[in-house]
Amino acid sequence: MKRLALLVGTSEYPEREKLPPLHGSLLDVDAMQRVLVANGEFATEDVVVLKNASRQVIEDAIHNLFNGRNRQKDDLVLFYFSGHGIVDEANKLFLGTPSTRKEGNKIVKPTTVAANYLQEAMNDSKSQHQVLIFNCCFSGAFAQGMTVMDDSSVNLKSQLGGKGRAILTSSSSTQFSFQPDGEMSIYTRYLVEGIETGAADRDGDRKISVDELHEYAALKVSQESPNMTPAFYPVEQGGKIYIAKVAQSNDDPRLIYRRELESRIVDGKWSIPARRLLDSLRVRLELSAEDAEGIKSDVLKPILAKVRKLEEYEELLKEMLAERNPPSTQELKDLRDYQKDHLRLRDEDVADIDRKHELIVSSKIRNLANNELIIVKEYKPQNLILDLPNGVKLELVDIPAGSFSMGSDDYDSEKPIHKVTLPAFKIGKYPITQKQYQSVMGNNPSNFKGDNLPVEKVSWDDAIAFCKKISKITGQKLSLPSEAQWEYACRSGSTGKYCFGDDVNQLEKYAWYDKNSGSKAHLVGEKLANSWRLHDMHGNVWEWCEDLWHGNYKGAPTDGTAWLKDGEPNIRSLRGGSCFSGGIYCRSAYRGRNLAGERNYGIGFRVVV
C-alpha cells in the first residue's frame, strides 16, 4: 500500500482585474507538503507539488495520481488544490490555471482544469481510498448534481461511486473562499494546524482521520469567518481514512493542555471555574505560565480574528453613517456585500452592532438560484423617549455626527458660510408642546391653547428654566440647541434654502407659515418631517437657541457648540420662522433674535441632549 499525493497551487492569472493573484496558494501547498511528509507517512518522492503549472501538466499529473501504471486498490491517493475556483452557468466547477481567463463574464473553459476531468480520473482509478481537498471559491460545486433521495440526504455514492472516498471543500457551492493577502488561506491553515499540533485527533487514538481533520478545521473557520461553511462529503467510510499520525505522545503536556482548553471554551472565553481548572491542570502538567499562555493564544487566534473583523465592520458602518445619514439603499447593499464577501461575517454576527447603530432587518428574500436567504436592512434610529410627570412623554431623535456648511450668502447675518463639525446628539422630534410644558412647569403661558400645540409666549429665560427642571426630573442633561445644532438638524443633509430644496412652493407641505396658517399655531407633527424625521423645523413657532446674538459668523465656533462670548447682552438667537412669518424667514439658514426676557406670540423652543 502506498500513500501518494498531488498538491496543486495556482497563484498567478493573466487577468488580474478579473482573477487577482493568490500568493497564499503557494504557501498552502508548501505547508501541506510539510505535514504530509512529516506526519502523514507520505514519502517525499510520493508527494508531487505543482506551482503555477499549465493545464496539460496538471491533467497529466491527475492521471498519474489516480491511474498510474502501478496503482493498487489499497493505495491512498490525495489530491489538493489551492487557487481560483470558477463555476459556469450550470454551476459546474473549473480549477484555475496560470492561463485561465474570461471573455466577458464567461470563463474560457479550455484554459482551466474541469472538475469533471478529475471526477472521471477518480472513477477510473483502482484505488479505493481517495481524499480530495479543494481550497478554492465555490469548491462545494464539485459535489453538485448529486441525487437527492426521498429522505433529503445526498446520495454521494451513486454520483461519485467508489469506496473510501472523502471530499473536503473550503466553501459551499455558492461561496467565495477567503485568503488573506500574502498569507495561507484560512481553511488550509487550520488543516495544517490540526495535524501539526495533534489537536485534530478528537478521539485520542493518535491518528487523525479525514473527518476529524475536517471537523477541527471547520470549527476554527467558523470561529474566524462564520460566513464560510466548509463542507465534507464522505462515501463508504471515506471519513475514517486516516491522513496523519499525531507526533506528540498521548501524555504530552502541551497536547493535553490544548485539548482541555478546546473542550472548555464557550463563546470565545473560559468561565471562572474553567480558568481555575486550567490553572490547576497547568501546575500538574508542569507547564510554564509562558507556555500555557502561548497555547491559549493559539486557541484564541480565530476568535480574536473574528473580533477584529467585527471592529472593522463597526468602524465602516460608523464612517458610512457619518458621511451620509440616512444611508442610501446602495450604500446598505455595499455594506452587506463587504460584510459577507470580505469579512465573511453572517448577519447574526453583526446583529448587535446593527442594533447599536440602528440598522434593522426590513425584509428577507430567498434567492431561488442558490437558496440563499438575503437579508435586507434599513436605517431606523430608535428615538429616546423621556418620561415626564403625569404620564407625559417627550421624544428625541438621534442626529448623527457630521459636518455641514453653515450659513448662506442671502443676508449679512448669515455670512460667512463656514464648515462646522458636530458630534452626534439628540433633538426634540417636535417643538415642546403645551402639555409637556405644563407637566414640567405647572403653567401654560400660550396664546393659542391646546395640549399638542407648541408652547409659545415663552421667553428664553423660561426655556432655560424648563431645561433645568426637566433635567432634574429625567436625569438627562437637556438644553436649548446651539444655532449650529439647530441648522444642522434642520438641513438634515440638504444644502438648499429649505430641508427639501429651494422651491418655496413646496414649503406648505413642511411648514405652517403666513400663506397657510391662518395666523395661528397648529398641532405639532401635522406637516411632513425632514429627512431626519424632525417636524416643524420650518414655521409654526420660532425656536430659541442657546447662543448670544452676533451680527455675523466672523469668529463663530466650528465645533457645534453655542456661541456665548462677545455677543449682544441679553439678546438671544431664534430660528425657523413661525405661523406669522413669510417663507423667506423660514429658511434653514435664517437667523432671528429677541430679548431673552421677552414673551411674544409665536415663540417657542425644542430641546437637545
PyMOL commands that set and color helices and strands:
alter all, ss='L'
color gray80, all
select helices_A, chain A and resi 24-39+44-46+55-67+109-111+115-124+139-143+156-160+186-197+210-224+238-240+253-264+272-285+289-323+329-342+351-356+389-391+412-414+434-441+460-474+483-491+504-509+583-586
alter helices_A, ss='H'
color red, helices_A
select strands_A, chain A and resi 3-9+47-51+76-82+85-87+93-95+102-103+106-107+113-114+129-135+147-148+154-155+165-169+207-209+231-235+242-245+359-367+372-379+384-387+393-399+402-406+418-422+425-428+542-549+568-575+591-595+603-604
alter strands_A, ss='S'
color yellow, strands_A
deselect
rebuild
show_as cartoon
